[in-house]
Amino acid sequence: MKIDTEKCVGCGNCIPFCTMGVIRIENGLGVVNEEECVECNTCYRCLDPENLKPSFVRGIRKILKKLRLRHDAEHDICPTGALTPPELEWPRSIRSAFSDPTVTHDSTGVAGRGTEEIKTNDVTGRIGPGEAGVVIDLGRPGTGVFLRDINKMTMALAPLKVSFEDHNPLTVLMADAKIGRLKEEVLQEKVLSAIIEMKLEQSEIISVLKTVETMADELDTVISVGVASRCESDGTIPHEKICRDAGYYLSLNGKTNLGFGHPVEIEEQK
Amino acid sequence: MTNTLHRKGTNEELKGDFVLFALPKGPIPDLINKLIKFTNICLKHKPVNMGKVVNRSLRRIDPRKMEEEMKKSLGLTATFNDINKLAAIIAELKEADLGISINVSGLFKEVQNGCKKAGMSRHSVEHSLGIFGKKEKLPPLPILQMNTLCGHGLVSFNLIKKIVDEVKLGRMTPEDGAHHMAKPCECGAFNPSRAKELIESMLMMG
């Protein structure tokens, strides 16, 4: 994000909206730490521009200060419209593609960070009987992650019996998916979060989770982990016992695909 | 997207929070009318937030203007604050037979009960295994509970702290605070009703 220094009046309204906490006021103006900014554009989307003249706002503020008065403006306005999303070039454009849900990945055509996991499993059958899906959401919650850290994780996971989801935007950024290596030019980019998405045999779940746990301690971020599988005909969840027996915590809540989707082939036959 | 997988709370707290979302995949005949039906089923059960389709992607609405916002829009996400509505919604969606993948993010036990009542079995399930790594970077639990209501993590830790402070100072009500926090969430998965409860509990904690 860029802040137009000609327009900024240093009101600081953008500071709390910054998902990474990297906007500060310096010499009366808003400043973005561009190394840490993930280009999520949340500040720009949430602060409505009033488009007042900066000289007018500054003048009013000086008068109020002299009178020892304070004006508390609305929290979600930028009085002068100083926030300006820059045109991002590759590889910095990755930041926005992963961090701003209104931006579509050029590589996958999907907005946001991942693909559809189990959410369309009733239609695609992507995760079948005996298989599991593991999603590793790096940088979440609220911490952000550099792709160099993601690279360490993908390279640690690649030797295991997993297949990275082809249509996941991180997989698309791999120079060599067999060894899980991301392209060199993207490693210094930072995103709000990104999901490594894998399919594996259920018998491999625990070895994958152990690797994630070990690697997580070496990375400068947090990781939210999810495990999915297709239910048995009686509704039993196959991965539940596997994870519990190995001592992993399982949430009370999560996602359930209700199975209302018609598989594509069936729909075509109709 | 795992945007609703990691919502946090106790069993009791999560009874006031579930999200329904439709994901059309592949060639679906008469898709627009099917999504209109999905939207209407959701609206009938009074969601507390929704995400609408704009230019083929999801955009937030102002939840306080739900009827007006959704009058001519298609919804893909609907967030509810009462688990007792779930079984009826599942039954109505089954009856509608839209042929679209529909997921619920909420308490597994309640979702399974809803499926049983509708005479069906769930298809696939995804659990959260919690947070690994540098947890020392994270704020206290109530702030995490709020932050994870937006799956993309767009409600920053600092915004939550700021709004709670504003409520403490009497500059806004917990309800107004909750709606301020809903603004960054683009998918309509943020639950302002639960957010209000969280703000109130944070006020109690001082």
Interface residues (C-beta under 8 A of the other chain):
Chain A: I15 P16 F17 C18 T19 M20 G21 C40 T42 R45 C46 D72 H75 D76 P101 T102 T104 A111 G112 R113 G114 T115 E116 E117 I118 K119 T120 N121 D122 V123 T124 I127 G133 V135 D137 R140 P141 G142 T143 L192 S193 I195 L209 V212 E213 A216 D217 L219 D220 T221 V222 I223 S224 V225 G226 V227 A228 S229 R230 C231 S233 D234 G235 I237 H239 E240 C243 Y248 Y249 L250 S251 L252 N253 G254 K255 T256 N257 L258 G259 F260 G261 H262 V264 E267 E268
Chain B: M1 T2 N3 T4 L5 H6 R7 G9 T10 N11 L14 D17 F18 F21 L23 K25 G26 P27 I28 P29 S57 L58 R59 I90 L93 K94 D97 L98 G99 I100 S101 I102 N103 V104 S105 G106 L107 F108 K109 V111 Q112 C115 K116 M120 S121 R122 H123 S124 V125 E126 H127 S128 L129 G130 I131 F132 G133 K134 K135 K137 L138 P139 L144 N147 T148 H152 G153 L154 S156 F157 N158 L159 K161 K162 I163 E166 R171 H180 K183 P184 E186 C187
